[in-house]
């Protein structure tokens, strides 16, 4: 059994298999609007867990841990682990954004949320809208600031030593900004579902 779980592909497929079994045991797939709204909510949460999990990994584990790693071992992180983690990080950010927007559209609150519920008096739209805008800002930071700077810092694109250092500092700054924004973003998203 341990050999089966040596493969990440097997592990993920087993997880999907368990979901299928759960769906079949509980009620099956009805192929109606409610089912697809649920599916996009689940995909949104799944993507968000990967995105914010990796964001927090970078900020709570990798960045603070790098000074403790001997110089001769740092290329293992910067050349192998970081590029792979950044791949999943940026695509999880995009997936979270897209599935969230689709979910909001399917649930008829896209425009009210994006306009922060102004004029509606509906605090749920305001809360989810704040969370959505914070998520949009964070996804923008990932794709337009963090990733281009990380490419330079990690040597994935041509840059001299000074440009690499500046790029690393810029990527770290916006990663920290995203970490800060993730706290109220998650609060807004959860409060919209549970308080209002």
N, C-alpha and C positions, 0 to 999 in steps of 0.2 A: 504494500500500500504506500509506503514512503516513497518508493520509486515513482509511482504514479504522480505524486505531488511534487516531484523534482521538476516537472514541466509546468511552467506558468500557463501554457495553453490548456493543458489538462485541467488545471485548477480552475481557470475561468470557465471552461466548458462544463465542468462539474457544478459550478455555481449557477450557471444558466440552466442546467438540467434540474437543479433543485427548485429554481423559480418556476419552471414549466410544471413540475410535479405539484408545487404549491397552488398554481393557477388551476390545474385540473382538479385537485382535491376540493378547492374552495368554491369556485363557481364557473371556471372556464373563461374563455374569451368570448365576449358578446359582440364584438366588432361594432359597437355603437359609440356615440360621441363620448360618453362617460368613460368607456374603456380606454379610448385613445387619449383623453385628457389625463387619466391616471398614468398611462404609459409614458407620456411626455413629462409628467411630474416626477416619476421614478427615474427616468433618464436624466432629468435636470438635477435631481438630488445625487444620483450616482456620479455624474460628471463633476458636480460641485464638490463632492467629497474628495475626488482625485485632485481637483484644482487647488482647493484650500489646503488639503493635506500636504501637497507638494510645496505650496507657498510656505506653510509652517515648517516643513522639513528644512527648506533652505534657510529660513530665518532662526529657527530654534536649534537646528542640528548642524547643518553644513557650514554656514558662515561662522558661527562661534567655534566650531571644531577645527577649521582649517589652520589657525595658528598653532594648534597642538600637534599637527601632523608634520613629521620630518620632511624637509624639502625634497628629498629623493623619492618620497612616496606621493607627493602632491599631484604629479601628473596622472596618477590613477584616478584621482577625483576629477581633475579638470579636463582630462582627455577621454574618459570613459563614463564615469557616473554622471557628471553634470550635463553633458550633451544629451544623454538618454533621459535624464530627469526633466530637462528643459523641453524636450520633444513632447513628453506626456503633459507637462505643465501648460504649454501654450495651446495644445489641442484640447485639453480638458477645459481651459478657459473659454475657448471658442464654442465648444459643445455646450457648456453651461449657459452661455449667453443665448445661443440659438434655441436650445430646448426651452429655456425660460421665456423667450419672446413668443415661441409657438404656443406654449402653455397659456400665457397671458391672452393671446389672441383667441385661442379655443375657449377660454373661460370668460371671454367678453370683458376683460378689464385692462387690455393693453393700453388704449388711449387714456382712460381715466387714471391709470397708474402712472403713465409717462407724464401726464399733466399734474401729477401729485394730488389728484382728487380735488383740484381747485374748483370751487363752485358747486361741488356735489355734496359737501358735508360728510362724505364717507371716509372715515379715518383709516379703514382697511386699505382703500386705494392710495391714501397718502403714505401709509407705512410700506406697502409693497412697492410703491413708486420710488420711495427713498432707497429701498433695497435694490431695486432695478437700476436706478441711476448710479449708485455706488458700484454695482457689478459691471455696468457698462464702462465706467471710468477705469475700473481695475482691469478689465479685458483690454481696453485701449492701451493702458500702461504696459501690459504684458507684450502685446504685439508691436507697438510703435516705439516703446522706450526700452523696456527690459531686454527683450529678445535681440534687437539690433545691437545693443551695447554688450550683451553677453557674447554675441558672435565675435566681436572685437576682442573682448577680455579673454576669451578662451582660445583665441587664435584660429577661429573657424573662418575668418575673413582677414585680409591683410590689414595690419595696423602696426605702427611703431610702438616701442615700449611706453612712451608717454601717453599715446592715444589709448593703449590697452589699460593703463592705470586709470585714466580719466573715465573710460567706458565702464570699468569695474565699479568705480565709485558711483557713477550715475545709475547703473543697474541695481546696486545695493540700496541706494537712496529710494528708488521707486519700488523696489521690493519691500522695503520697510514701510513705505507709504501704503502699499497694498495690504500689508499685514495690519496696519492701523485701521484701514478702511474695512477690512474683513470683519472686524468685531461689530461695528454698527450695522454693516450690511447683513450679517447673519441675524442680528437682533431684530432688524426691521422685517426680514423675511419670515422669521418664526413668529414675531408678534402679530403680523398681518393674518397669520393662520390661526392664532390661538387667543389673542386678546380682543380683537375687534369683531 
